[in-house]
Amino acid sequence: MADVNPYQAYLQNTVMMANHKELPALLYDGVLKFLGRAQKAIEAGEVPAAHEALIRAQEIINHLHATLDRNYEISADLAAIYEYCLRRLAEANLKKDAAIVAEVAELIKDLASTWRQAMARVGTNGAASGGS
């Protein structure tokens, strides 16, 4: 029987049980976690670790992009931001450039903060309608 990492199990349950308001925030947090790992790996000269972390961040951003609810005007703006982030992370991965990773991390932090503020406002004004 394989050992189960309790922390991994907790994270998986958290994501699986998250509602439509919580999930984007959790995904943004995941992107930031992997971007932080990528920055540290680049600065330490650990190329394979940097590559892996950048790929994981890109996978999450791809998911956010693919699951946008196109029925909202803001979706086009979010799509453009996600596409920009993906292009910059591809460049960061090719060049192993921590400054580009930091630039994308700031964009994602802003998105995460905005999402949380919007969900808090919706929470105080009634039920949410919308998606990531």
TIFITOR-882449 format. One record per residue (C-alpha): x, y, z; residue number from 1. Coordinates in steps of 0.25 Angstrom, whole numbers, plus 2048, in hexadecimal, padded with zeros to 3 digits. Layout:
BEGIN
[atom [X; Y; Z]; NUM] ...
//
This chain:
BEGIN
[atom [800; 800; 800]; 1] [atom [806; 80E; 7FC]; 2] [atom [808; 818; 806]; 3] [atom [7FF; 824; 806]; 4] [atom [804; 832; 808]; 5] [atom [7FA; 838; 812]; 6] [atom [7FE; 846; 80D]; 7] [atom [7FC; 842; 7FE]; 8] [atom [7EE; 83B; 802]; 9] [atom [7EA; 848; 809]; 10] [atom [7EE; 851; 7FD]; 11] [atom [7E6; 848; 7F4]; 12] [atom [7DA; 848; 7FD]; 13] [atom [7DB; 857; 7FE]; 14] [atom [7DB; 858; 7EF]; 15] [atom [7D0; 84E; 7EC]; 16] [atom [7C7; 854; 7F7]; 17] [atom [7C9; 863; 7F3]; 18] [atom [7BD; 86A; 7ED]; 19] [atom [7BD; 873; 7E1]; 20] [atom [7C1; 87F; 7E9]; 21] [atom [7CD; 878; 7F0]; 22] [atom [7D3; 870; 7E5]; 23] [atom [7D9; 87B; 7DD]; 24] [atom [7E0; 881; 7E9]; 25] [atom [7E5; 873; 7EC]; 26] [atom [7EB; 872; 7DE]; 27] [atom [7F1; 880; 7DF]; 28] [atom [7F8; 87B; 7EC]; 29] [atom [7FD; 86F; 7E5]; 30] [atom [803; 877; 7D9]; 31] [atom [80A; 880; 7E4]; 32] [atom [80F; 874; 7EB]; 33] [atom [815; 86F; 7DE]; 34] [atom [81A; 87C; 7DA]; 35] [atom [821; 87E; 7E7]; 36] [atom [828; 870; 7E5]; 37] [atom [82C; 874; 7D7]; 38] [atom [832; 881; 7DC]; 39] [atom [83A; 87A; 7E7]; 40] [atom [83F; 86F; 7DD]; 41] [atom [843; 879; 7D3]; 42] [atom [84B; 881; 7DD]; 43] [atom [851; 874; 7E2]; 44] [atom [855; 86F; 7D4]; 45] [atom [84C; 863; 7D5]; 46] [atom [847; 863; 7C7]; 47] [atom [83E; 856; 7C7]; 48] [atom [837; 85A; 7D4]; 49] [atom [835; 868; 7CE]; 50] [atom [82F; 862; 7C1]; 51] [atom [826; 859; 7C9]; 52] [atom [821; 864; 7D1]; 53] [atom [81E; 86D; 7C5]; 54] [atom [817; 862; 7BE]; 55] [atom [80E; 85F; 7CA]; 56] [atom [80B; 86E; 7CB]; 57] [atom [808; 86E; 7BC]; 58] [atom [7FE; 862; 7BD]; 59] [atom [7F6; 869; 7C8]; 60] [atom [7F5; 876; 7C0]; 61] [atom [7F1; 86E; 7B4]; 62] [atom [7E6; 868; 7BC]; 63] [atom [7E1; 876; 7C1]; 64] [atom [7E1; 87A; 7B2]; 65] [atom [7DA; 86E; 7AD]; 66] [atom [7CF; 86F; 7B8]; 67] [atom [7CC; 87E; 7B6]; 68] [atom [7BD; 880; 7B6]; 69] [atom [7BC; 888; 7A8]; 70] [atom [7AE; 88D; 7AC]; 71] [atom [7B5; 899; 7B4]; 72] [atom [7BB; 8A5; 7AE]; 73] [atom [7C7; 8A4; 7B7]; 74] [atom [7CB; 896; 7B1]; 75] [atom [7D1; 89C; 7A5]; 76] [atom [7DA; 8A4; 7AE]; 77] [atom [7DE; 899; 7B6]; 78] [atom [7E1; 890; 7AA]; 79] [atom [7EA; 89B; 7A5]; 80] [atom [7F1; 89B; 7B3]; 81] [atom [7F2; 88C; 7B3]; 82] [atom [7F8; 88B; 7A5]; 83] [atom [802; 896; 7A9]; 84] [atom [806; 88F; 7B5]; 85] [atom [808; 882; 7AD]; 86] [atom [811; 889; 7A3]; 87] [atom [819; 88F; 7AD]; 88] [atom [81B; 882; 7B5]; 89] [atom [81F; 87B; 7A8]; 90] [atom [82A; 886; 7A6]; 91] [atom [82E; 885; 7B5]; 92] [atom [82F; 876; 7B3]; 93] [atom [838; 877; 7A7]; 94] [atom [841; 882; 7AD]; 95] [atom [840; 87D; 7BB]; 96] [atom [83D; 88C; 7BF]; 97] [atom [838; 88E; 7CD]; 98] [atom [834; 89D; 7CA]; 99] [atom [82A; 898; 7C0]; 100] [atom [824; 88E; 7CB]; 101] [atom [823; 899; 7D5]; 102] [atom [81C; 8A2; 7CA]; 103] [atom [811; 897; 7C8]; 104] [atom [810; 894; 7D7]; 105] [atom [80D; 8A3; 7D9]; 106] [atom [802; 8A2; 7CF]; 107] [atom [7FC; 895; 7D5]; 108] [atom [7FD; 89B; 7E3]; 109] [atom [7F4; 8A7; 7DE]; 110] [atom [7EA; 89D; 7D8]; 111] [atom [7E9; 895; 7E4]; 112] [atom [7E7; 8A2; 7ED]; 113] [atom [7DD; 8A7; 7E3]; 114] [atom [7D6; 899; 7E3]; 115] [atom [7D5; 899; 7F2]; 116] [atom [7D0; 8A7; 7F3]; 117] [atom [7C5; 8A4; 7E9]; 118] [atom [7C1; 898; 7F0]; 119] [atom [7C1; 89F; 7FD]; 120] [atom [7B8; 8AA; 7F7]; 121] [atom [7AF; 89F; 7F1]; 122] [atom [7AE; 898; 7FE]; 123] [atom [7A9; 8A4; 805]; 124] [atom [79F; 8A8; 7FA]; 125] [atom [799; 89A; 7F8]; 126] [atom [79B; 88E; 7EF]; 127] [atom [7A6; 88E; 7E5]; 128] [atom [7A4; 88C; 7D6]; 129] [atom [7B0; 889; 7CE]; 130] [atom [7BD; 881; 7CC]; 131] [atom [7CC; 882; 7CB]; 132] 
//
